[in-house]
Amino acid sequence: LSVVIYIIMGASGLPVFSGGASGYENLYGGSAGYFGGFLYAAFHVGGLGENRAWRKSLFKCILAMLTGTLYILAFGVLRLSFKYGFLEAMEIGCYPFLLGGLVKVVLGGIAAYFIERLLSLRKVN
């Protein structure tokens, strides 16, 4: 739901998209695939997060984050491929984001794991 609200806010003119961009035209341009991937990733990773077994494993938390990032990049590259071709889409829409994405995957997975542990301890006390 938060991703849907984010997209609606940006489409309606609030400067929440990358670089302060806004407007519905962003939903049809080169970023369109990333928005679709973001929605799908939020749904998929959110579903994994509902499963306690996924939240209790550091490896699975990182794997869930990796899965979400790969969905976003795949949807984005797929959309860019229609305009630029696959190889150029990879060069402009994937490769530049791999290192930063990997860092975010690991940090996000670690954060999710430890937040779950803290919340579990709080429920016991």
C-alpha positions in Angstrom: 0.0 0.0 0.0 2.8 2.4 0.8 4.3 1.9 -2.7 1.0 2.6 -4.3 0.6 5.8 -2.2 4.2 6.8 -3.2 3.4 6.4 -6.9 0.1 8.3 -6.6 1.9 11.1 -4.7 4.6 11.4 -7.4 2.1 11.1 -10.3 -0.1 13.9 -8.7 2.8 16.3 -8.7 4.7 15.9 -5.4 8.5 15.8 -6.0 9.1 12.3 -4.5 10.6 10.5 -7.5 14.3 10.4 -8.2 15.9 13.8 -8.5 12.8 15.5 -7.2 10.8 14.5 -10.3 7.1 14.3 -10.3 4.1 14.0 -12.7 2.3 11.1 -14.3 4.6 11.2 -17.4 7.3 9.6 -15.2 5.1 6.5 -15.1 5.3 6.0 -18.8 8.9 6.9 -19.5 12.1 5.0 -18.9 11.3 4.6 -15.2 8.0 2.9 -15.8 9.5 -0.6 -15.5 11.1 0.3 -12.2 7.8 1.5 -10.8 6.2 -1.8 -11.9 9.1 -3.8 -10.4 8.8 -1.8 -7.2 5.2 -2.7 -6.8 5.8 -6.4 -7.6 8.8 -6.5 -5.3 6.9 -4.9 -2.4 4.1 -7.5 -2.8 6.5 -10.5 -3.1 9.0 -9.5 -0.4 6.1 -8.4 1.9 4.7 -11.9 1.5 8.0 -13.4 2.5 8.1 -11.1 5.5 4.8 -12.4 6.7 6.4 -15.8 7.0 8.1 -16.0 10.4 10.6 -18.6 9.1 11.9 -16.0 6.6 12.2 -13.3 9.3 14.1 -15.5 11.7 17.0 -16.3 9.3 19.6 -13.7 8.4 20.3 -15.5 5.2 16.6 -15.6 4.2 16.3 -11.9 5.1 19.2 -11.0 2.8 17.8 -13.4 0.1 14.4 -11.7 0.3 16.0 -8.3 -0.2 18.0 -9.7 -3.1 14.9 -11.1 -4.7 13.1 -7.7 -4.4 16.1 -5.9 -5.9 16.3 -8.3 -8.8 12.6 -7.9 -9.6 13.0 -4.1 -9.7 16.0 -4.3 -12.0 14.5 -6.9 -14.2 11.3 -5.0 -14.7 13.3 -1.8 -15.3 15.6 -3.4 -17.8 12.8 -5.1 -19.6 11.0 -1.7 -20.1 14.2 0.0 -21.2 14.9 -2.9 -23.6 11.9 -1.8 -25.8 13.5 1.6 -26.3 17.3 0.8 -26.3 17.7 -2.9 -26.9 18.8 -5.3 -24.2 22.5 -4.7 -24.0 22.2 -0.9 -23.8 19.3 -1.3 -21.3 21.7 -3.3 -19.1 24.4 -0.7 -19.5 22.2 2.2 -18.5 19.6 0.5 -16.3 21.3 -2.3 -14.4 25.1 -2.2 -14.2 25.4 1.2 -12.6 23.1 0.1 -9.8 24.5 -3.3 -9.0 27.1 -2.3 -6.4 24.8 0.1 -4.5 22.0 -2.4 -4.8 24.2 -5.1 -3.3 25.1 -2.9 -0.4 21.4 -2.0 0.2 20.5 -5.7 0.0 23.0 -6.7 2.7 22.3 -3.7 5.0 18.5 -4.1 4.6 18.6 -7.8 5.2 20.7 -7.3 8.4 18.4 -4.5 9.6 15.3 -6.6 8.9 16.8 -9.6 10.8 17.8 -7.6 13.8 14.6 -5.6 14.0 12.7 -8.9 14.0 14.9 -10.2 16.8 14.3 -7.0 18.8 10.6 -7.2 18.3 10.5 -10.8 19.3 12.4 -10.0 22.5 9.9 -7.3 23.3 6.9 -9.6 22.8 8.4 -12.1 25.3 9.0 -9.4 28.0 
